[in-house]
Amino acid sequence: MSVQNLDQLRAGNALRAAASQHFAGKGGGEIAKKIPMEIRTNGLLGSAAFAIDQASKGNKEEYQGRKDIFEKAILPHLHERWKEIPTGLESALDHLTQADSMLLRVVTGETLAYLNYFRRFAKK
């Protein structure tokens, strides 16, 4: 077994997630292009909370797509790197609100790096 660098891990996980899932929303994976800017603007916790809130209200398919991308792509990747991060969005949000601020900063950076690959592979 060879050792992978982080870019290989990110690209592989993103490719598998994009190929194996259908994401709700306009054009399927189009919503993946919006999430990085939302994270930069509102932070990882704010973006995740928005996805939960809007999906729970039954708003547009696009909002369910945001939650799908978190639960079916981002969180499985983060869980592979940090086993203590749950793969359910509400559980992960709860975990990260109680985590050390340094972990949140590192996880946010990793999420943005991962999304650089995922948004390229997600079906349009």
MODELLER restraints for C-alpha pairs under 7 A, 6 or more apart:
rsr = mdl.restraints
at = mdl.atoms
rsr.add(forms.Gaussian(group=physical.xy_distance, feature=features.Distance(at['CA:10:A'], at['CA:114:A']), mean=5.28, stdev=0.5))
rsr.add(forms.Gaussian(group=physical.xy_distance, feature=features.Distance(at['CA:10:A'], at['CA:117:A']), mean=6.94, stdev=0.5))
rsr.add(forms.Gaussian(group=physical.xy_distance, feature=features.Distance(at['CA:11:A'], at['CA:117:A']), mean=5.65, stdev=0.5))
rsr.add(forms.Gaussian(group=physical.xy_distance, feature=features.Distance(at['CA:13:A'], at['CA:77:A']), mean=6.38, stdev=0.5))
rsr.add(forms.Gaussian(group=physical.xy_distance, feature=features.Distance(at['CA:14:A'], at['CA:73:A']), mean=6.95, stdev=0.5))
rsr.add(forms.Gaussian(group=physical.xy_distance, feature=features.Distance(at['CA:14:A'], at['CA:117:A']), mean=6.04, stdev=0.5))
rsr.add(forms.Gaussian(group=physical.xy_distance, feature=features.Distance(at['CA:14:A'], at['CA:118:A']), mean=4.60, stdev=0.5))
rsr.add(forms.Gaussian(group=physical.xy_distance, feature=features.Distance(at['CA:14:A'], at['CA:121:A']), mean=6.93, stdev=0.5))
rsr.add(forms.Gaussian(group=physical.xy_distance, feature=features.Distance(at['CA:15:A'], at['CA:118:A']), mean=6.74, stdev=0.5))
rsr.add(forms.Gaussian(group=physical.xy_distance, feature=features.Distance(at['CA:15:A'], at['CA:121:A']), mean=5.90, stdev=0.5))
rsr.add(forms.Gaussian(group=physical.xy_distance, feature=features.Distance(at['CA:17:A'], at['CA:72:A']), mean=6.91, stdev=0.5))
rsr.add(forms.Gaussian(group=physical.xy_distance, feature=features.Distance(at['CA:17:A'], at['CA:73:A']), mean=5.44, stdev=0.5))
rsr.add(forms.Gaussian(group=physical.xy_distance, feature=features.Distance(at['CA:18:A'], at['CA:118:A']), mean=6.79, stdev=0.5))
rsr.add(forms.Gaussian(group=physical.xy_distance, feature=features.Distance(at['CA:18:A'], at['CA:121:A']), mean=5.79, stdev=0.5))
rsr.add(forms.Gaussian(group=physical.xy_distance, feature=features.Distance(at['CA:18:A'], at['CA:122:A']), mean=4.74, stdev=0.5))
rsr.add(forms.Gaussian(group=physical.xy_distance, feature=features.Distance(at['CA:18:A'], at['CA:123:A']), mean=6.77, stdev=0.5))
rsr.add(forms.Gaussian(group=physical.xy_distance, feature=features.Distance(at['CA:22:A'], at['CA:28:A']), mean=6.67, stdev=0.5))
rsr.add(forms.Gaussian(group=physical.xy_distance, feature=features.Distance(at['CA:23:A'], at['CA:29:A']), mean=5.93, stdev=0.5))
rsr.add(forms.Gaussian(group=physical.xy_distance, feature=features.Distance(at['CA:23:A'], at['CA:65:A']), mean=5.34, stdev=0.5))
rsr.add(forms.Gaussian(group=physical.xy_distance, feature=features.Distance(at['CA:23:A'], at['CA:68:A']), mean=6.04, stdev=0.5))
rsr.add(forms.Gaussian(group=physical.xy_distance, feature=features.Distance(at['CA:23:A'], at['CA:69:A']), mean=6.71, stdev=0.5))
rsr.add(forms.Gaussian(group=physical.xy_distance, feature=features.Distance(at['CA:24:A'], at['CA:61:A']), mean=5.80, stdev=0.5))
rsr.add(forms.Gaussian(group=physical.xy_distance, feature=features.Distance(at['CA:24:A'], at['CA:62:A']), mean=6.13, stdev=0.5))
rsr.add(forms.Gaussian(group=physical.xy_distance, feature=features.Distance(at['CA:24:A'], at['CA:64:A']), mean=6.05, stdev=0.5))
rsr.add(forms.Gaussian(group=physical.xy_distance, feature=features.Distance(at['CA:24:A'], at['CA:65:A']), mean=4.14, stdev=0.5))
rsr.add(forms.Gaussian(group=physical.xy_distance, feature=features.Distance(at['CA:25:A'], at['CA:31:A']), mean=6.60, stdev=0.5))
rsr.add(forms.Gaussian(group=physical.xy_distance, feature=features.Distance(at['CA:25:A'], at['CA:61:A']), mean=4.80, stdev=0.5))
rsr.add(forms.Gaussian(group=physical.xy_distance, feature=features.Distance(at['CA:25:A'], at['CA:62:A']), mean=3.67, stdev=0.5))
rsr.add(forms.Gaussian(group=physical.xy_distance, feature=features.Distance(at['CA:25:A'], at['CA:63:A']), mean=6.99, stdev=0.5))
rsr.add(forms.Gaussian(group=physical.xy_distance, feature=features.Distance(at['CA:25:A'], at['CA:64:A']), mean=6.97, stdev=0.5))
rsr.add(forms.Gaussian(group=physical.xy_distance, feature=features.Distance(at['CA:25:A'], at['CA:65:A']), mean=4.98, stdev=0.5))
rsr.add(forms.Gaussian(group=physical.xy_distance, feature=features.Distance(at['CA:26:A'], at['CA:62:A']), mean=6.01, stdev=0.5))
rsr.add(forms.Gaussian(group=physical.xy_distance, feature=features.Distance(at['CA:27:A'], at['CA:124:A']), mean=5.04, stdev=0.5))
rsr.add(forms.Gaussian(group=physical.xy_distance, feature=features.Distance(at['CA:28:A'], at['CA:123:A']), mean=6.08, stdev=0.5))
rsr.add(forms.Gaussian(group=physical.xy_distance, feature=features.Distance(at['CA:28:A'], at['CA:124:A']), mean=5.56, stdev=0.5))
rsr.add(forms.Gaussian(group=physical.xy_distance, feature=features.Distance(at['CA:29:A'], at['CA:122:A']), mean=4.74, stdev=0.5))
rsr.add(forms.Gaussian(group=physical.xy_distance, feature=features.Distance(at['CA:29:A'], at['CA:123:A']), mean=4.97, stdev=0.5))
rsr.add(forms.Gaussian(group=physical.xy_distance, feature=features.Distance(at['CA:29:A'], at['CA:124:A']), mean=5.16, stdev=0.5))
rsr.add(forms.Gaussian(group=physical.xy_distance, feature=features.Distance(at['CA:30:A'], at['CA:124:A']), mean=5.54, stdev=0.5))
rsr.add(forms.Gaussian(group=physical.xy_distance, feature=features.Distance(at['CA:31:A'], at['CA:62:A']), mean=6.90, stdev=0.5))
rsr.add(forms.Gaussian(group=physical.xy_distance, feature=features.Distance(at['CA:31:A'], at['CA:65:A']), mean=6.80, stdev=0.5))
rsr.add(forms.Gaussian(group=physical.xy_distance, feature=features.Distance(at['CA:31:A'], at['CA:66:A']), mean=6.71, stdev=0.5))
rsr.add(forms.Gaussian(group=physical.xy_distance, feature=features.Distance(at['CA:32:A'], at['CA:119:A']), mean=5.18, stdev=0.5))
rsr.add(forms.Gaussian(group=physical.xy_distance, feature=features.Distance(at['CA:33:A'], at['CA:119:A']), mean=5.65, stdev=0.5))
rsr.add(forms.Gaussian(group=physical.xy_distance, feature=features.Distance(at['CA:36:A'], at['CA:112:A']), mean=6.04, stdev=0.5))
rsr.add(forms.Gaussian(group=physical.xy_distance, feature=features.Distance(at['CA:36:A'], at['CA:115:A']), mean=6.81, stdev=0.5))
rsr.add(forms.Gaussian(group=physical.xy_distance, feature=features.Distance(at['CA:38:A'], at['CA:47:A']), mean=5.97, stdev=0.5))
rsr.add(forms.Gaussian(group=physical.xy_distance, feature=features.Distance(at['CA:39:A'], at['CA:47:A']), mean=5.58, stdev=0.5))
rsr.add(forms.Gaussian(group=physical.xy_distance, feature=features.Distance(at['CA:44:A'], at['CA:108:A']), mean=5.87, stdev=0.5))
rsr.add(forms.Gaussian(group=physical.xy_distance, feature=features.Distance(at['CA:45:A'], at['CA:93:A']), mean=6.55, stdev=0.5))
rsr.add(forms.Gaussian(group=physical.xy_distance, feature=features.Distance(at['CA:51:A'], at['CA:63:A']), mean=6.12, stdev=0.5))
rsr.add(forms.Gaussian(group=physical.xy_distance, feature=features.Distance(at['CA:51:A'], at['CA:66:A']), mean=5.55, stdev=0.5))
rsr.add(forms.Gaussian(group=physical.xy_distance, feature=features.Distance(at['CA:51:A'], at['CA:67:A']), mean=5.16, stdev=0.5))
rsr.add(forms.Gaussian(group=physical.xy_distance, feature=features.Distance(at['CA:52:A'], at['CA:67:A']), mean=6.35, stdev=0.5))
rsr.add(forms.Gaussian(group=physical.xy_distance, feature=features.Distance(at['CA:54:A'], at['CA:63:A']), mean=5.72, stdev=0.5))
rsr.add(forms.Gaussian(group=physical.xy_distance, feature=features.Distance(at['CA:55:A'], at['CA:63:A']), mean=5.37, stdev=0.5))
rsr.add(forms.Gaussian(group=physical.xy_distance, feature=features.Distance(at['CA:55:A'], at['CA:64:A']), mean=4.87, stdev=0.5))
rsr.add(forms.Gaussian(group=physical.xy_distance, feature=features.Distance(at['CA:55:A'], at['CA:67:A']), mean=6.81, stdev=0.5))
rsr.add(forms.Gaussian(group=physical.xy_distance, feature=features.Distance(at['CA:70:A'], at['CA:89:A']), mean=6.71, stdev=0.5))
rsr.add(forms.Gaussian(group=physical.xy_distance, feature=features.Distance(at['CA:71:A'], at['CA:87:A']), mean=6.24, stdev=0.5))
rsr.add(forms.Gaussian(group=physical.xy_distance, feature=features.Distance(at['CA:71:A'], at['CA:88:A']), mean=5.96, stdev=0.5))
rsr.add(forms.Gaussian(group=physical.xy_distance, feature=features.Distance(at['CA:71:A'], at['CA:89:A']), mean=5.87, stdev=0.5))
rsr.add(forms.Gaussian(group=physical.xy_distance, feature=features.Distance(at['CA:74:A'], at['CA:111:A']), mean=6.70, stdev=0.5))
rsr.add(forms.Gaussian(group=physical.xy_distance, feature=features.Distance(at['CA:75:A'], at['CA:87:A']), mean=5.08, stdev=0.5))
rsr.add(forms.Gaussian(group=physical.xy_distance, feature=features.Distance(at['CA:76:A'], at['CA:87:A']), mean=5.74, stdev=0.5))
rsr.add(forms.Gaussian(group=physical.xy_distance, feature=features.Distance(at['CA:78:A'], at['CA:85:A']), mean=6.87, stdev=0.5))
rsr.add(forms.Gaussian(group=physical.xy_distance, feature=features.Distance(at['CA:79:A'], at['CA:85:A']), mean=5.25, stdev=0.5))
rsr.add(forms.Gaussian(group=physical.xy_distance, feature=features.Distance(at['CA:79:A'], at['CA:86:A']), mean=6.41, stdev=0.5))
rsr.add(forms.Gaussian(group=physical.xy_distance, feature=features.Distance(at['CA:79:A'], at['CA:87:A']), mean=6.50, stdev=0.5))
rsr.add(forms.Gaussian(group=physical.xy_distance, feature=features.Distance(at['CA:85:A'], at['CA:92:A']), mean=5.75, stdev=0.5))
rsr.add(forms.Gaussian(group=physical.xy_distance, feature=features.Distance(at['CA:85:A'], at['CA:95:A']), mean=6.77, stdev=0.5))
rsr.add(forms.Gaussian(group=physical.xy_distance, feature=features.Distance(at['CA:86:A'], at['CA:92:A']), mean=4.96, stdev=0.5))
rsr.add(forms.Gaussian(group=physical.xy_distance, feature=features.Distance(at['CA:96:A'], at['CA:104:A']), mean=6.35, stdev=0.5))
